[in-house]
Amino acid sequence: MSKSTSRLEITSNDTKFKDDDYETGSDILESLTPYLEPNKIIYDPFYCNGTVIEEWKKLGFDCINEKKDAFDREHPEFDYMISNIPFTFKKKCLELALELDKPFMLLMPIHAMGSKWIKKYFNNLQFIIPNGRQQFLKGGEQTNKCWFDTMWVCGGMNLPQTIIKL
């Protein structure tokens, strides 16, 4: 597999995955803050255009988000891995989060919960389901509402319930 730092450039078997470069605004990230300890470092290994650093800063958190290949790099020290992942690599992103063995929250389409590949991890996962469909940033601009529902797939977060509906 050819690897790259940008979601637009990620290729697999010579297939180019486009339109996988949406970023999460502070309004979406703010819904996660009740489950985070203050003064902790957030790591988002999936670089898009770096605006997530500023979005977390608005909420009082430091975020590491570098233009490096998330799957082939040495990872920095961090407290939480939180990312709006490239959806074309859902399984691989979850496996990376589990491998890093730190608390994580990964945004995925809600239909991933019913996927065959995720079921083997269920005993180690919790889920946060947003209230309504989310709006994302594309090229720094707010998009219209997403056409599908999303959820946060969480691990090691010690949430009060297995499924939290916001």
Steps between C-alpha positions, in 0.01 A plus 500: 500500500625841414478733798481874518444776751188644343163329495455607140821325401452169683501218250448128531543260209521803268153618607488865595263579787354845454264709704627353829638827631233653721603658828317529827399842628517609864121461536534123448817473710339698782249217551794277599649731763286372792678165455853644491727604782629857471864573422547179303658473157287388208657320207330493162726291276293559185603828346263682266596867501584550866197705604417247773788647703323837512160339562636321811682816610164684504388238753810531717689189384836452336490278191775331302405467131797467267523442127645151538383152408295379798569134426875524446651731757618534855209640699548788746413494867131574556209433735207452260481404135197680357444515126251536220670215316515434126189282470655291222734356766260448794628157603867595462444820703332307782782246501754784524314652796492165679868443424598838649328390824380846605145629546344581163195640324468442126223652293341248264178459307243340729453208262851383598345376827328224301806407296639151535858621557416711810309231692814326629594824681160570660599389852767773502297780343253767604302730273390862506216574260450869415159662508425536130721510197826686521635781283864484404760736359632451148783727396434709812137563399191370679315236294132420492392221732653164431270255319573220753511469878829471684620373836812512712655157551682517833748284687663541840285804579316350800176662390203466739312280251580280201284717273449869565238683295563874498 
